[in-house]
């Protein structure tokens, strides 16, 4: 396993400039750096410069903890979402028993399922560390993780907890972390689809607490205004009141429901939960896996299906519904052979979408 527990300032600077496309030569506590023009301007150094780490040197730029130059570098480093590529290695990879595993894990309605062939492949997963901030009368913040198979978009739960015992090598920045033109948009759509479910898990107790407070304050407010209305109506029975005074008090009583509605609206705004979500970091996992070329047989029709055996969690990844894009282990096919989850099966969204495009 490749571990680097002693990360010092020099290490950080070398990794930073390397990730930004600079050429570096390390000489003791000095770094000779050839930076891209844009980067050099942002930091405020010449394109070709010498950085002196942790000491004073009249021939170079001093970089030490608390120095203005290091603060500029740290600001640039923190502005972009850090992406680390991890290459995983396995001394043993499962080679048989996949058909039994597929039949145990998947429920595919109205068809027979066969594994035709298997092949060891290199594949990738993206693990996203996301932060959230929920604000109401109080606030709650925290992290949640999302993991997807980069080739299929299948969501995979809990993989981060299984990485500790696996042989791995790390690489940050550079071409190793670049995505194809279509991948960022696809990942964005996967995140939008899965995030509400994750937030519901994380924020359910917080929302319940805010709802209880809202209901409590509304009940107190209704009780107060009911007593106020009763008191004001009681004062109308007093003798000696002029007609004008009676009319003014009745007008005030008639405004009580309006004022109560405004106060309730204020409480609703106070206890409504507003959530912000951002990406804190990402890990791109490159791993060997086993690809299963399968067939789903519906009568005389044979539908090709690909499955992936994930050696990290030792499971088959879920199939991806062509209707909603979510992962599923209970699936079926519509008349046009679209693979669907149980939620989409009654009315195939993929067929509806194709129909609207053909009109």
N, C-alpha and C positions, 0 to 999 in steps of 0.2 A: 504494500500500500504506500502511496506517495503522500506523506504528511509533512507539512511545513508549519510547525507550531511557533517558531521564532520569527515573527514578521516584524522587522525593524523599519526605520525611516528610509534607509537605502533601498530595501526591498520594495517598499511602497512606491518610491519614486521610479524605480526601474519598471515596475509593472504598469504604473500610470503612463509613462512616456511610451512604452512599448504598445500599450493598448490604443494610444492616440496616433500611432503611425510614425513615431520618431525613431531615429537611429541612435543607439546608446553605446558608449564605451566606458566601462567602469574601471577606475584606477584608484584603488584604495578607498578613501573617503570622498573621492571626486567622481563626478559623472560628466563626461563630455557628451553633449546632446545636440543632435541635428534635428530640429523640430520643423514640422510643417508651418508655413507662414501664418496661417490662421491661428494655430495654437500658440505660436510665439507672441503674436499680438495680444491675445487674450491674457496671457500670463504676464506680459511686459518684459520679455527677455529677447535678445537677438536670436535669429534663426540658429546660428552656431554659437553655443554658450557652454560655459563650464559651471557646474553646480557643486558647491562645497558643502558637504553634509555635516552639520553639527559643529563647525568650527569657523574661525575667521580666516579669510584668504583674500588678499587684495586683487588676485588675478581672476576671481570668479564671483558668482552670486551665492550668498550664504543662505542655506536652507536649514532651519532648525525649528523645533517646536515653538510655536508662537510667532514665527517670522511672517511678515506680510506676504512673502512669496509663497510659503507653504499654505497660507490661508486661501490664496487665489487658486492654487493647484487643488486643494481639498474641495473648494466650491465647484470647480469643473468636474471633479471626480464624482461628487454627490449629485450633480445635476442629471446625469444620465443613469438609467436603470442598469445596475451591474448584471452582467450575464456571464455565467461560468459554465464552460463545457466540461463534462465529466465522462471520461472513457471508462466503461466498466468491463471487467474481465471475469470469466467463469471457467474454472477448471473442469467442470462437468455441466453438460447441457442435456436436458431430458430428450430422449430420442424415440420413445414409443409410448403407447397407451393413450394417444391423443384422441382416438375415436371414442373411447370410453369416457374420457374427460369431457369431450364436447357433448355427448349425450346426457351426462350428469349435470353439466352447467347450463345448457341451453334447452329451452322449450320452444320448439318451432312447430306451429300449428299446421295441420292439414298437409304435411309432406314428410317424406323420408329424407334422412340426412346422412351423407357419406363423406369420409375423408379420403380424397383420391391420392394425395401425395404430400410430403413434407420437405422443407428445405431450411437449412440454417442461413439466416440473413443478418445483416447489420441494420438496425432500425434506431429510431430516436423518440424520446419522450421529452416534453417540456414541463418543468415543475415551476410554478409561479407562486411566489410569496406575495400575498396581497395584504394591504393594511386597510382598516376601516375606522371611521370616526362617526359615531352616532350621537347626535345632539338633540336634546329636548330640555326639560327642566334641569336635567343632569346630562352628563355625557359619558359615553363608554367607547373605548378604543381597543383595538386588538388586531390580531393577524389571522388569516386563514390561507390554506394552500389549495391550489388547483393543479391537477396533473392531466395531461392529454398525450395521446399517441400522435406524434406529428404527422404520420402518414394517413391515418384514418380519422383523426379527431375524436377517437373514443376516450371518454373520461375514465381515469383510473384512480381509485381512492387509496390513500394510505401508503403510497410508495416511499415517501420521504422517511418513514420510520423504519424501513427495511434496508437502507443504504449503508448502515454502519459496518456491517460485517462483510461487505463486498469489496474485492480488490478494485482499486480505482486510481485514475490519474486526473489531475485538475489542469485546466487551461483557461485563463481569463482573457477576454478581448481578442482582437485579431479576426482573421478570416474564418477561424474555427467556430465563431459564434454568429456568423452572418446567416440571414434567412433568404429563402427564395422570394421573388417579388410577390407571390400570392400568399405566403405564409402569415405575415403580420395581420392581414385582414381576416384570414381564417381564424387565427388565434383570438383576435378581438371578438369575433362572433361566438366562439366557444365560451369565452369568459363571460360575455353578456348572458349567455344561456344558463350557465351554471351558478353565477354569482348570487342571484336571488335565493336559491336554495341554501347556499352556504350562509348567507346573511340571516336567513330565517332561523337556522340552527343556532347561530351565535347570539342573535338579538332577541329571541323569543322571551327569555326572562325579563330583559330590559323593557321590551314593549309591554309585557304584562304589568310590570311595575308602574309604567307611565299611565297605562289604561286604568289601573286601580286608583291612582291618584286623581286622574281626571274624573272618574265616576264619583269619588269621594267629594271632590270640590264642587261638582255639579249638584250633588245632593244637598250639600250645605248651602249652596247658592239658591237653589229652589226653595229650601226651607226658610231662608232669610227673606226672600221676596214674598213668599206666601204670608209670612207673619207681618211683613210691612203692609201688604195689601189689606189684610184683615184689620190691622190697626187703623189704617187710613179710612177704611169704610166705617169703622166704629165711630170715628170722630164726626162723620156726617150726621149721626143721630143726635148730636148735641143741639140743644135749643139755642135760639138767638143767633144762628148763622144767617148771614145775608145770602141772597140768591147768587150774587157774584162769587162769594167765597165758596159756596157749594159747587158752583160750576168749575172754578179753578181746581178744587180738590178732585173732582171727578175726572178732569182732564189729566191730572197727575196720575191718578189710578189707572187710567186707560193706557198710559205710557209705560207701566210696569212690565208688561210682556215684551215690549220692544227693548227696554233696558236689560231685561233678563236674557234675551236672545243675544245681545251684544256681549254681555259678560260671558255667556257660554262660548261664543265664538272666540273670545280672548283666551279662554281656558283651552279650547281646542288647539289654538295656535301654540300656546305655551307647552302643551304636552304632546304635540305632534313630533314624530321622530324623523329627523332629517339625516341622511346617511351619505357620507363621502367615501369613495373607494379609490385607492391608488395602488400602483405596482411598486413593491419595494425591491424586488430582485428576482432573478430567474436562473434556473439551472437547466442546461440542455444535456440530457442523459443519452449517451451513445452506447448501445449495448448489442451484443448478439442476441438473437431471438429465433424462434422457430415459426415459420410461416406455413400455415395449413391451407392447401388448396382443396376446397370442399365443393360438394354439390347438394343442393336442395332439390328433391325430385317431387314435382306436383303432377300426378298423372303421367302424361307423356312428356312433360316439360322439365328440362334440367336447367337449374339456375345456379351459376357459379357464385360461390361465397368464399371469401378469404378470412381466416382467423389467425390471430397471433398469440403464440405462447410467450408469456412474459416471465423471464427467468428471475426477475427481481422479487415479484410476489408469488411466483410459481403458480400462476393462474392464466386462464385464457382471457384476453381482453374482451370487453363487451362488444357486440355488434352496434353499428350506428344506424339509427332510424333515419330513413330517407325522407320522412315527413317532418319531424321536429329537430332532427340532428342530435338527439340525446342518445346516450348509451343504453343498451337493453340486453337482457338475457332471455326474456320472454318475447318472441317475435313471431311475425307471420308475414305472408306476402299477399299483396292485393292482386287483382286480375291482371294488372300490367307488370307484375313481378317486382314492385317496389317493396323493399324490406321495411317493415313497420313495427313500432313498439305497440303494446296493448292499448295505449292512449290514442294512438293515431289510426288504429286498424278499422274502427267503424266507418271513417270517412277519410280516405287517403289524401293528405294535403299535397303530395307530389302530383297526383293525378289532377287535382283541382288547379294547381299552378300551371301544369302543362296545358290544361284546357283553356285557361285564361290567356296564355301566350298564343294559342292557335286561333283565337277569335279575331 
